[in-house]
Amino acid sequence: MEEHHNNAVLKWTGDYAVDGCGFIIEMDQVEYKAENENIISEDFKSDVIVNVSLTYEILHEETKITCFDSKNPEYRENIRIISIQKK
């Protein structure tokens, strides 16, 4: 089911090739991982948090992420981005 969040936060954590986690999306103090984050424009890559308006679907599954040379993986709820716009 499609949902919309007008006050989401998009965090760029760095490229996977250099131990980053790509994009992390935060909504209502919960962090999510987009299974299709490749559709997010390069313009969103920033050292600062970007406020966005987001239309998405919750996939009801978690994805394992290992970033920043961490030995312990973390888990984030998966979402599918339908549309994303800077605020």
N, CA, C and O atoms as a GROMACS GRO file, in nm:
protein
  348
    1MET      N    1   0.083  -0.118   0.000
    1MET     CA    2   0.000   0.000   0.000
    1MET      C    3   0.088   0.125   0.000
    1MET      O    4   0.183   0.136   0.078
    2GLU      N    5   0.056   0.216  -0.086
    2GLU     CA    6   0.133   0.339  -0.101
    2GLU      C    7   0.105   0.434   0.015
    2GLU      O    8  -0.010   0.454   0.055
    3GLU      N    9   0.214   0.493   0.069
    3GLU     CA   10   0.202   0.588   0.178
    3GLU      C   11   0.281   0.714   0.143
    3GLU      O   12   0.365   0.712   0.053
    4HIS      N   13   0.253   0.822   0.215
    4HIS     CA   14   0.324   0.948   0.190
    4HIS      C   15   0.369   1.006   0.324
    4HIS      O   16   0.297   1.001   0.423
    5HIS      N   17   0.491   1.061   0.324
    5HIS     CA   18   0.543   1.128   0.443
    5HIS      C   19   0.600   1.261   0.397
    5HIS      O   20   0.691   1.266   0.315
    6ASN      N   21   0.545   1.369   0.450
    6ASN     CA   22   0.584   1.502   0.405
    6ASN      C   23   0.709   1.555   0.475
    6ASN      O   24   0.766   1.655   0.430
    7ASN      N   25   0.752   1.490   0.583
    7ASN     CA   26   0.866   1.540   0.660
    7ASN      C   27   0.970   1.432   0.682
    7ASN      O   28   1.017   1.414   0.795
    8ALA      N   29   1.007   1.360   0.580
    8ALA     CA   30   1.110   1.258   0.590
    8ALA      C   31   1.248   1.324   0.582
    8ALA      O   32   1.262   1.436   0.535
    9VAL      N   33   1.347   1.251   0.630
    9VAL     CA   34   1.486   1.299   0.626
    9VAL      C   35   1.568   1.198   0.548
    9VAL      O   36   1.557   1.077   0.570
   10LEU      N   37   1.650   1.248   0.458
   10LEU     CA   38   1.737   1.164   0.377
   10LEU      C   39   1.882   1.190   0.418
   10LEU      O   40   1.927   1.305   0.418
   11LYS      N   41   1.953   1.084   0.454
   11LYS     CA   42   2.093   1.096   0.497
   11LYS      C   43   2.181   1.022   0.398
   11LYS      O   44   2.156   0.904   0.368
   12TRP      N   45   2.283   1.088   0.347
   12TRP     CA   46   2.382   1.024   0.260
   12TRP      C   47   2.499   0.983   0.349
   12TRP      O   48   2.563   1.067   0.412
   13THR      N   49   2.527   0.852   0.353
   13THR     CA   50   2.632   0.802   0.441
   13THR      C   51   2.759   0.765   0.366
   13THR      O   52   2.858   0.725   0.427
   14GLY      N   53   2.758   0.778   0.234
   14GLY     CA   54   2.876   0.747   0.153
   14GLY      C   55   2.855   0.626   0.064
   14GLY      O   56   2.763   0.546   0.084
   15ASP      N   57   2.943   0.614  -0.034
   15ASP     CA   58   2.936   0.503  -0.130
   15ASP      C   59   2.968   0.370  -0.063
   15ASP      O   60   3.049   0.364   0.030
   16TYR      N   61   2.905   0.265  -0.111
   16TYR     CA   62   2.931   0.130  -0.059
   16TYR      C   63   3.077   0.091  -0.080
   16TYR      O   64   3.135   0.019   0.001
   17ALA      N   65   3.136   0.138  -0.188
   17ALA     CA   66   3.274   0.101  -0.220
   17ALA      C   67   3.374   0.151  -0.117
   17ALA      O   68   3.485   0.098  -0.106
   18VAL      N   69   3.336   0.252  -0.040
   18VAL     CA   70   3.425   0.305   0.064
   18VAL      C   71   3.362   0.288   0.202
   18VAL      O   72   3.376   0.374   0.290
   19ASP      N   73   3.292   0.176   0.221
   19ASP     CA   74   3.231   0.137   0.348
   19ASP      C   75   3.117   0.226   0.394
   19ASP      O   76   3.083   0.227   0.513
   20GLY      N   77   3.057   0.301   0.302
   20GLY     CA   78   2.938   0.377   0.337
   20GLY      C   79   2.815   0.288   0.330
   20GLY      O   80   2.824   0.171   0.292
   21CYS      N   81   2.702   0.343   0.366
   21CYS     CA   82   2.574   0.268   0.362
   21CYS      C   83   2.478   0.325   0.260
   21CYS      O   84   2.359   0.292   0.262
   22GLY      N   85   2.526   0.410   0.170
   22GLY     CA   86   2.434   0.471   0.074
   22GLY      C   87   2.340   0.566   0.145
   22GLY      O   88   2.381   0.642   0.233
   23PHE      N   89   2.212   0.562   0.105
   23PHE     CA   90   2.111   0.650   0.164
   23PHE      C   91   2.037   0.580   0.276
   23PHE      O   92   2.003   0.462   0.266
   24ILE      N   93   2.013   0.653   0.383
   24ILE     CA   94   1.927   0.609   0.492
   24ILE      C   95   1.813   0.710   0.499
   24ILE      O   96   1.835   0.831   0.493
   25ILE      N   97   1.691   0.660   0.511
   25ILE     CA   98   1.573   0.746   0.520
   25ILE      C   99   1.520   0.738   0.662
   25ILE      O  100   1.505   0.629   0.718
   26GLU      N  101   1.492   0.853   0.722
   26GLU     CA  102   1.436   0.856   0.856
   26GLU      C  103   1.298   0.918   0.853
   26GLU      O  104   1.278   1.027   0.798
   27MET      N  105   1.203   0.848   0.913
   27MET     CA  106   1.067   0.899   0.927
   27MET      C  107   1.020   0.871   1.068
   27MET      O  108   1.025   0.756   1.112
   28ASP      N  109   0.975   0.972   1.138
   28ASP     CA  110   0.925   0.958   1.275
   28ASP      C  111   1.025   0.884   1.364
   28ASP      O  112   0.988   0.796   1.442
   29GLN      N  113   1.151   0.921   1.352
   29GLN     CA  114   1.262   0.869   1.434
   29GLN      C  115   1.292   0.721   1.410
   29GLN      O  116   1.355   0.657   1.494
   30VAL      N  117   1.247   0.666   1.297
   30VAL     CA  118   1.279   0.529   1.257
   30VAL      C  119   1.356   0.536   1.126
   30VAL      O  120   1.317   0.607   1.033
   31GLU      N  121   1.467   0.459   1.118
   31GLU     CA  122   1.548   0.458   0.996
   31GLU      C  123   1.506   0.343   0.905
   31GLU      O  124   1.479   0.232   0.951
   32TYR      N  125   1.502   0.372   0.776
   32TYR     CA  126   1.462   0.276   0.674
   32TYR      C  127   1.570   0.268   0.567
   32TYR      O  128   1.651   0.359   0.552
   33LYS      N  129   1.570   0.159   0.492
   33LYS     CA  130   1.660   0.140   0.379
   33LYS      C  131   1.574   0.116   0.256
   33LYS      O  132   1.487   0.029   0.257
   34ALA      N  133   1.598   0.192   0.150
   34ALA     CA  134   1.521   0.176   0.027
   34ALA      C  135   1.582   0.068  -0.060
   34ALA      O  136   1.702   0.071  -0.090
   35GLU      N  137   1.501  -0.029  -0.099
   35GLU     CA  138   1.551  -0.137  -0.182
   35GLU      C  139   1.583  -0.087  -0.323
   35GLU      O  140   1.658  -0.152  -0.396
   36ASN      N  141   1.529   0.026  -0.360
   36ASN     CA  142   1.554   0.083  -0.492
   36ASN      C  143   1.620   0.221  -0.481
   36ASN      O  144   1.585   0.313  -0.555
   37GLU      N  145   1.715   0.234  -0.389
   37GLU     CA  146   1.778   0.366  -0.367
   37GLU      C  147   1.852   0.417  -0.490
   37GLU      O  148   1.887   0.534  -0.496
   38ASN      N  149   1.876   0.329  -0.586
   38ASN     CA  150   1.945   0.372  -0.709
   38ASN      C  151   1.862   0.473  -0.789
   38ASN      O  152   1.916   0.538  -0.879
   39ILE      N  153   1.733   0.489  -0.757
   39ILE     CA  154   1.653   0.589  -0.829
   39ILE      C  155   1.669   0.729  -0.769
   39ILE      O  156   1.621   0.827  -0.827
   40ILE      N  157   1.736   0.740  -0.654
   40ILE     CA  158   1.759   0.870  -0.592
   40ILE      C  159   1.867   0.944  -0.669
   40ILE      O  160   1.976   0.890  -0.692
   41SER      N  161   1.838   1.064  -0.709
   41SER     CA  162   1.930   1.146  -0.790
   41SER      C  163   2.060   1.176  -0.716
   41SER      O  164   2.062   1.188  -0.593
   42GLU      N  165   2.166   1.188  -0.791
   42GLU     CA  166   2.297   1.227  -0.737
   42GLU      C  167   2.288   1.361  -0.663
   42GLU      O  168   2.369   1.388  -0.574
   43ASP      N  169   2.191   1.445  -0.699
   43ASP     CA  170   2.173   1.576  -0.636
   43ASP      C  171   2.144   1.565  -0.487
   43ASP      O  172   2.162   1.662  -0.414
   44PHE      N  173   2.097   1.448  -0.441
   44PHE     CA  174   2.064   1.430  -0.301
   44PHE      C  175   2.185   1.392  -0.216
   44PHE      O  176   2.177   1.393  -0.093
   45LYS      N  177   2.296   1.359  -0.281
   45LYS     CA  178   2.417   1.324  -0.205
   45LYS      C  179   2.475   1.450  -0.143
   45LYS      O  180   2.520   1.540  -0.213
   46SER      N  181   2.472   1.456  -0.010
   46SER     CA  182   2.511   1.577   0.060
   46SER      C  183   2.566   1.540   0.197
   46SER      O  184   2.527   1.439   0.255
   47ASP      N  185   2.656   1.622   0.248
   47ASP     CA  186   2.710   1.602   0.382
   47ASP      C  187   2.612   1.646   0.490
   47ASP      O  188   2.633   1.621   0.608
   48VAL      N  189   2.505   1.712   0.448
   48VAL     CA  190   2.404   1.757   0.543
   48VAL      C  191   2.276   1.677   0.521
   48VAL      O  192   2.253   1.622   0.413
   49ILE      N  193   2.194   1.672   0.622
   49ILE     CA  194   2.065   1.604   0.613
   49ILE      C  195   1.975   1.680   0.517
   49ILE      O  196   1.971   1.803   0.519
   50VAL      N  197   1.903   1.607   0.432
   50VAL     CA  198   1.813   1.668   0.334
   50VAL      C  199   1.670   1.635   0.373
   50VAL      O  200   1.634   1.517   0.385
   51ASN      N  201   1.588   1.736   0.391
   51ASN     CA  202   1.446   1.716   0.419
   51ASN      C  203   1.374   1.688   0.288
   51ASN      O  204   1.392   1.760   0.189
   52VAL      N  205   1.292   1.582   0.288
   52VAL     CA  206   1.226   1.540   0.165
   52VAL      C  207   1.079   1.508   0.191
   52VAL      O  208   1.038   1.481   0.304
   53SER      N  209   1.005   1.512   0.083
   53SER     CA  210   0.868   1.462   0.079
   53SER      C  211   0.876   1.329   0.005
   53SER      O  212   0.932   1.323  -0.104
   54LEU      N  213   0.820   1.224   0.063
   54LEU     CA  214   0.844   1.090   0.014
   54LEU      C  215   0.713   1.013  -0.001
   54LEU      O  216   0.630   1.010   0.090
   55THR      N  217   0.696   0.950  -0.118
   55THR     CA  218   0.588   0.854  -0.138
   55THR      C  219   0.655   0.718  -0.149
   55THR      O  220   0.753   0.703  -0.222
   56TYR      N  221   0.604   0.619  -0.076
   56TYR     CA  222   0.676   0.492  -0.062
   56TYR      C  223   0.579   0.379  -0.029
   56TYR      O  224   0.462   0.401  -0.001
   57GLU      N  225   0.633   0.257  -0.032
   57GLU     CA  226   0.563   0.139   0.016
   57GLU      C  227   0.653   0.072   0.119
   57GLU      O  228   0.774   0.058   0.098
   58ILE      N  229   0.595   0.030   0.230
   58ILE     CA  230   0.670  -0.050   0.328
   58ILE      C  231   0.664  -0.195   0.281
   58ILE      O  232   0.556  -0.246   0.251
   59LEU      N  233   0.778  -0.262   0.275
   59LEU     CA  234   0.786  -0.397   0.221
   59LEU      C  235   0.774  -0.506   0.326
   59LEU      O  236   0.768  -0.624   0.293
   60HIS      N  237   0.770  -0.468   0.454
   60HIS     CA  238   0.754  -0.563   0.564
   60HIS      C  239   0.861  -0.671   0.566
   60HIS      O  240   0.834  -0.789   0.590
   61GLU      N  241   0.982  -0.627   0.539
   61GLU     CA  242   1.100  -0.714   0.551
   61GLU      C  243   1.217  -0.625   0.588
   61GLU      O  244   1.215  -0.504   0.564
   62GLU      N  245   1.320  -0.684   0.646
   62GLU     CA  246   1.438  -0.607   0.685
   62GLU      C  247   1.554  -0.641   0.593
   62GLU      O  248   1.561  -0.749   0.535
   63THR      N  249   1.644  -0.546   0.581
   63THR     CA  250   1.766  -0.568   0.506
   63THR      C  251   1.884  -0.554   0.601
   63THR      O  252   1.882  -0.469   0.691
   64LYS      N  253   1.985  -0.636   0.582
   64LYS     CA  254   2.105  -0.631   0.665
   64LYS      C  255   2.204  -0.534   0.601
   64LYS      O  256   2.232  -0.543   0.482
   65ILE      N  257   2.256  -0.443   0.681
   65ILE     CA  258   2.357  -0.351   0.631
   65ILE      C  259   2.478  -0.355   0.723
   65ILE      O  260   2.466  -0.363   0.845
   66THR      N  261   2.595  -0.351   0.662
   66THR     CA  262   2.720  -0.344   0.736
   66THR      C  263   2.798  -0.227   0.680
   66THR      O  264   2.837  -0.227   0.563
   67CYS      N  265   2.820  -0.128   0.763
   67CYS     CA  266   2.883  -0.004   0.715
   67CYS      C  267   2.995   0.039   0.808
   67CYS      O  268   3.006  -0.006   0.922
   68PHE      N  269   3.076   0.127   0.756
   68PHE     CA  270   3.178   0.195   0.835
   68PHE      C  271   3.272   0.097   0.906
   68PHE      O  272   3.310   0.119   1.021
   69ASP      N  273   3.309  -0.009   0.838
   69ASP     CA  274   3.402  -0.107   0.892
   69ASP      C  275   3.349  -0.178   1.017
   69ASP      O  276   3.426  -0.233   1.095
   70SER      N  277   3.219  -0.176   1.035
   70SER     CA  278   3.159  -0.240   1.151
   70SER      C  279   3.160  -0.392   1.134
   70SER      O  280   3.135  -0.443   1.025
   71LYS      N  281   3.188  -0.461   1.239
   71LYS     CA  282   3.185  -0.608   1.238
   71LYS      C  283   3.043  -0.659   1.263
   71LYS      O  284   3.011  -0.774   1.230
   72ASN      N  285   2.960  -0.574   1.321
   72ASN     CA  286   2.824  -0.614   1.355
   72ASN      C  287   2.723  -0.554   1.256
   72ASN      O  288   2.710  -0.432   1.248
   73PRO      N  289   2.653  -0.639   1.182
   73PRO     CA  290   2.554  -0.586   1.089
   73PRO      C  291   2.436  -0.523   1.164
   73PRO      O  292   2.406  -0.560   1.278
   74GLU      N  293   2.372  -0.429   1.099
   74GLU     CA  294   2.251  -0.367   1.152
   74GLU      C  295   2.138  -0.400   1.056
   74GLU      O  296   2.162  -0.436   0.941
   75TYR      N  297   2.017  -0.388   1.103
   75TYR     CA  298   1.900  -0.421   1.021
   75TYR      C  299   1.809  -0.299   1.012
   75TYR      O  300   1.789  -0.228   1.110
   76ARG      N  301   1.756  -0.276   0.893
   76ARG     CA  302   1.664  -0.166   0.869
   76ARG      C  303   1.542  -0.220   0.792
   76ARG      O  304   1.555  -0.309   0.708
   77GLU      N  305   1.427  -0.166   0.824
   77GLU     CA  306   1.304  -0.198   0.751
   77GLU      C  307   1.320  -0.154   0.605
   77GLU      O  308   1.369  -0.044   0.578
   78ASN      N  309   1.279  -0.238   0.514
   78ASN     CA  310   1.288  -0.206   0.371
   78ASN      C  311   1.166  -0.129   0.325
   78ASN      O  312   1.052  -0.159   0.362
   79ILE      N  313   1.191  -0.028   0.242
   79ILE     CA  314   1.082   0.042   0.173
   79ILE      C  315   1.116   0.048   0.025
   79ILE      O  316   1.231   0.029  -0.015
   80ARG      N  317   1.015   0.075  -0.054
   80ARG     CA  318   1.032   0.100  -0.198
   80ARG      C  319   0.989   0.244  -0.224
   80ARG      O  320   0.875   0.281  -0.196
   81ILE      N  321   1.081   0.325  -0.277
   81ILE     CA  322   1.050   0.464  -0.307
   81ILE      C  323   0.966   0.471  -0.434
   81ILE      O  324   1.000   0.409  -0.535
   82ILE      N  325   0.858   0.546  -0.426
   82ILE     CA  326   0.776   0.572  -0.545
   82ILE      C  327   0.810   0.709  -0.600
   82ILE      O  328   0.825   0.726  -0.721
   83SER      N  329   0.822   0.807  -0.511
   83SER     CA  330   0.867   0.940  -0.552
   83SER      C  331   0.933   1.009  -0.433
   83SER      O  332   0.900   0.983  -0.317
   84ILE      N  333   1.028   1.097  -0.466
   84ILE     CA  334   1.101   1.170  -0.361
   84ILE      C  335   1.131   1.310  -0.414
   84ILE      O  336   1.174   1.327  -0.528
   85GLN      N  337   1.106   1.410  -0.328
   85GLN     CA  338   1.132   1.549  -0.367
   85GLN      C  339   1.194   1.624  -0.251
   85GLN      O  340   1.157   1.603  -0.136
   86LYS      N  341   1.290   1.710  -0.283
   86LYS     CA  342   1.348   1.796  -0.180
   86LYS      C  343   1.242   1.896  -0.135
   86LYS      O  344   1.157   1.940  -0.213
   87LYS      N  345   1.250   1.930  -0.006
   87LYS     CA  346   1.156   2.030   0.048
   87LYS      C  347   1.221   2.165   0.050
   87LYS      O  348   1.160   2.263   0.092
   0.00000   0.00000   0.00000
